[in-house]
Amino acid sequence: MKEILRNGVLNTEFQAPNIFATYQSGLITDDGFKALHQLAAAKTNGQKATDLSDTTLNDAGRAW
């Protein structure tokens, strides 16, 4: 906060977790994550995805 007070606005970027792809409104909380996981489990009959990747767009050379 001191840096912003001294020098003004910062121009930055961050890589948001995949959860933000389905985000619509409100605050994301631990309870919200739990509810989202329960909803996903119900919609997929408890099956887990097998093709998940931990690579990012930057890793693939496609920064957004």
Distance bins in CASP14 RR format, pairs under 12 A and 6 or more apart:
PFRMAT RR
TARGET T0000
AUTHOR 0000-0000-0000
RMODE 2
METHOD distances of the structure
MODEL  1
1 7 0 0 0 0 0 1 0 0 0 0 0
1 8 0 0 0 0 0 1 0 0 0 0 0
1 10 0 0 0 0 0 1 0 0 0 0 0
2 8 0 0 0 0 0 1 0 0 0 0 0
3 9 0 0 0 0 0 1 0 0 0 0 0
3 10 1 0 0 1 0 0 0 0 0 0 0
3 12 0 0 0 0 0 1 0 0 0 0 0
4 10 1 0 0 1 0 0 0 0 0 0 0
4 11 0 0 0 0 0 1 0 0 0 0 0
4 12 0 0 0 0 0 1 0 0 0 0 0
13 57 0 0 0 0 0 1 0 0 0 0 0
13 58 0 0 0 0 0 1 0 0 0 0 0
13 63 0 0 0 0 1 0 0 0 0 0 0
13 64 0 0 0 0 1 0 0 0 0 0 0
14 20 0 0 0 0 0 1 0 0 0 0 0
14 56 0 0 0 0 0 1 0 0 0 0 0
14 58 0 0 0 0 0 1 0 0 0 0 0
14 64 0 0 0 0 0 1 0 0 0 0 0
15 54 0 0 0 0 0 1 0 0 0 0 0
15 55 0 0 0 0 0 1 0 0 0 0 0
15 56 1 0 1 0 0 0 0 0 0 0 0
15 57 1 0 0 1 0 0 0 0 0 0 0
15 58 1 0 0 1 0 0 0 0 0 0 0
15 59 0 0 0 0 0 1 0 0 0 0 0
15 63 0 0 0 0 1 0 0 0 0 0 0
15 64 0 0 0 0 1 0 0 0 0 0 0
16 22 0 0 0 0 0 1 0 0 0 0 0
16 23 0 0 0 0 1 0 0 0 0 0 0
16 28 0 0 0 0 0 1 0 0 0 0 0
16 56 0 0 0 0 0 1 0 0 0 0 0
16 57 0 0 0 0 0 1 0 0 0 0 0
16 64 0 0 0 0 1 0 0 0 0 0 0
17 23 0 0 0 0 1 0 0 0 0 0 0
17 28 0 0 0 0 1 0 0 0 0 0 0
17 33 0 0 0 0 0 1 0 0 0 0 0
17 36 0 0 0 0 0 1 0 0 0 0 0
17 54 0 0 0 0 0 1 0 0 0 0 0
17 56 0 0 0 0 0 1 0 0 0 0 0
18 33 0 0 0 0 0 1 0 0 0 0 0
18 36 0 0 0 0 0 1 0 0 0 0 0
18 40 0 0 0 0 0 1 0 0 0 0 0
18 49 0 0 0 0 0 1 0 0 0 0 0
18 52 0 0 0 0 1 0 0 0 0 0 0
18 53 0 0 0 0 0 1 0 0 0 0 0
18 54 0 0 0 0 0 1 0 0 0 0 0
18 55 0 0 0 0 0 1 0 0 0 0 0
18 56 0 0 0 0 0 1 0 0 0 0 0
18 57 0 0 0 0 0 1 0 0 0 0 0
19 28 1 0 0 1 0 0 0 0 0 0 0
19 29 0 0 0 0 0 1 0 0 0 0 0
19 32 0 0 0 0 1 0 0 0 0 0 0
19 33 1 0 0 1 0 0 0 0 0 0 0
19 35 0 0 0 0 0 1 0 0 0 0 0
19 36 1 0 0 1 0 0 0 0 0 0 0
19 37 0 0 0 0 0 1 0 0 0 0 0
19 40 0 0 0 0 0 1 0 0 0 0 0
20 26 0 0 0 0 0 1 0 0 0 0 0
20 28 0 0 0 0 1 0 0 0 0 0 0
20 36 0 0 0 0 0 1 0 0 0 0 0
21 36 0 0 0 0 0 1 0 0 0 0 0
22 28 0 0 0 0 0 1 0 0 0 0 0
22 32 0 0 0 0 0 1 0 0 0 0 0
22 33 0 0 0 0 0 1 0 0 0 0 0
22 36 1 0 0 1 0 0 0 0 0 0 0
22 39 0 0 0 0 1 0 0 0 0 0 0
22 40 0 0 0 0 1 0 0 0 0 0 0
22 43 0 0 0 0 0 1 0 0 0 0 0
23 32 0 0 0 0 0 1 0 0 0 0 0
23 33 0 0 0 0 0 1 0 0 0 0 0
23 36 0 0 0 0 1 0 0 0 0 0 0
24 36 0 0 0 0 0 1 0 0 0 0 0
26 32 0 0 0 0 1 0 0 0 0 0 0
27 33 0 0 0 0 0 1 0 0 0 0 0
28 34 0 0 0 0 0 1 0 0 0 0 0
28 35 0 0 0 0 0 1 0 0 0 0 0
28 36 0 0 0 0 1 0 0 0 0 0 0
29 35 0 0 0 0 1 0 0 0 0 0 0
29 36 0 0 0 0 0 1 0 0 0 0 0
30 36 0 0 0 0 0 1 0 0 0 0 0
30 37 0 0 0 0 0 1 0 0 0 0 0
31 37 0 0 0 0 0 1 0 0 0 0 0
31 38 0 0 0 0 0 1 0 0 0 0 0
32 38 0 0 0 0 1 0 0 0 0 0 0
32 39 0 0 0 0 1 0 0 0 0 0 0
32 40 0 0 0 0 0 1 0 0 0 0 0
33 39 0 0 0 0 0 1 0 0 0 0 0
33 40 0 0 0 0 0 1 0 0 0 0 0
34 40 0 0 0 0 0 1 0 0 0 0 0
34 41 0 0 0 0 0 1 0 0 0 0 0
35 41 0 0 0 0 0 1 0 0 0 0 0
35 42 0 0 0 0 0 1 0 0 0 0 0
36 42 0 0 0 0 0 1 0 0 0 0 0
36 43 0 0 0 0 0 1 0 0 0 0 0
37 43 0 0 0 0 0 1 0 0 0 0 0
37 44 0 0 0 0 0 1 0 0 0 0 0
37 46 0 0 0 0 0 1 0 0 0 0 0
37 48 0 0 0 0 0 1 0 0 0 0 0
38 44 0 0 0 0 0 1 0 0 0 0 0
38 46 0 0 0 0 0 1 0 0 0 0 0
39 46 0 0 0 0 0 1 0 0 0 0 0
40 46 0 0 0 0 1 0 0 0 0 0 0
40 47 0 0 0 0 0 1 0 0 0 0 0
40 48 0 0 0 0 1 0 0 0 0 0 0
40 49 0 0 0 0 1 0 0 0 0 0 0
41 47 0 0 0 0 1 0 0 0 0 0 0
41 48 0 0 0 0 1 0 0 0 0 0 0
41 49 0 0 0 0 0 1 0 0 0 0 0
43 49 0 0 0 0 0 1 0 0 0 0 0
44 50 0 0 0 0 0 1 0 0 0 0 0
53 59 0 0 0 0 1 0 0 0 0 0 0
53 60 0 0 0 0 1 0 0 0 0 0 0
54 60 0 0 0 0 0 1 0 0 0 0 0
55 61 0 0 0 0 1 0 0 0 0 0 0
55 62 0 0 0 0 0 1 0 0 0 0 0
56 62 0 0 0 0 1 0 0 0 0 0 0
56 63 0 0 0 0 1 0 0 0 0 0 0
56 64 0 0 0 0 1 0 0 0 0 0 0
57 63 1 0 1 0 0 0 0 0 0 0 0
57 64 1 0 1 0 0 0 0 0 0 0 0
58 64 0 0 0 0 1 0 0 0 0 0 0
END
